[in-house]
C-alpha cells in the first residue's frame, strides 16, 4: 500500500521516481534521476492528470489503487503526450477501462497515433471547463511548450496549476513532494539544464503561455518533473521568464577544444582578461570532458560566450562543431560573443566561428585571435584583450532588440 502526499483539497501526488535510467531521451545524463509526476483529484468525479513512463506503470497503478480503494477513474486529463507522461495510458485502461481520455485535438490525434486508442475520448478547446464536483477545472492550450499539443489545467477551487513540463526539473523526489518540505539545492541547476535542453528553442511560445496565465491566482504549480512549487512560485516563474527571453546573467562561459593544450592556454588567457576586468562569473568547459547538456545550461544562464578550438582536418574541431549545432538548434538569442582558434598549417576555425556568431546575430567583440602552433606573447596579449573587451561589451546596455522575440 501507499500513503500518497496530499497537495491541496482532494489532490494527491501519485507520481514515481526513476533512478535507473542513465540518460533522459537517451541523450541527457541524469545524475540525480528524474521523477514522472501524476496527480489524482478524488472528488465526486475522479480525475487523473497525466500518467508516467511505462517502465514504472506497476508502481503507478498501485499508488492510484491505494488512494481510490475500489473507486473508478472518470477522467484522464492529458496535458502532455510525450511518452514519459503518456506511457502508462494503455496499462491504466486495463485497470480502469471506462476512463474518459480528455485532451485537445492534437492530443487525441497523438493518443491514437502512439497507442491506437480512439474510443472513450473527450476533446476540449482552449478555455473549456470541467466540473468534478467541488473542484472546477479550466484548460489552457499552450502549444509548443514544448510539443504542439501541450496544455495546462487550472483548478480554480484550490488555485492549482497543472503545468505539464513547464517549471519542471530533473531530480527525483526523495521522500517529499512540496518545495516547502525538502532541500531544493539540487533542483535549481537541474531546472536550468532541463529548460536549456528540452524547452530552450521555444522561448516565444513560453512567453505567450506566461502571458496567458498571468492573471491566474496560483498557490501551487504541479509540474510533471520535480517538486510541486508552493513556496517558490515567483522564483520559478521568474526563471522561466528570463530564460524564455534569453536574458543571461553577467558572466561568461568559455568552451574550448584542445588536443595538446595550446588552445587551452588561449582559453586561460581570455579568462584572465575577463576576471581582471571585473567579471566574477567565468565558467570554463573543456568540450571533451563537460557534458553538452551542462554546457548548454550555462550558455542559457550567462550572457557572455567564448568558443575556441583548433582547426581539425581543415574544419572546425568536431566536438566544437557538434556543440554549435546544438546551440543553433535552440536558436539562442542575445549573446555577447568572442572566439579564438589555433592551427598548425592552415587556419579555418577562426573563420568558421566568426560565421557562426554572425549567423546567430549576436554582438561580437572585434578581437579575432588565431594562433599558429604554440601560444606566443602577441596572441597571449590579444587573448587578454579579448577578455577585456568582452567584459566591456557585457556592461554595455543592449541597444537593439530585434532578436528578442
Ligand atoms: Fe517530460 Fe516533454 O516530457
Boltz pocket constraint, residues with backbone or C-beta under 6 A from the ligand:
constraints:
  - pocket:
      binder: B
      contacts: [[A, 80], [A, 82], [A, 84], [A, 85], [A, 165], [A, 224], [A, 225]]
      max_distance: 6.0
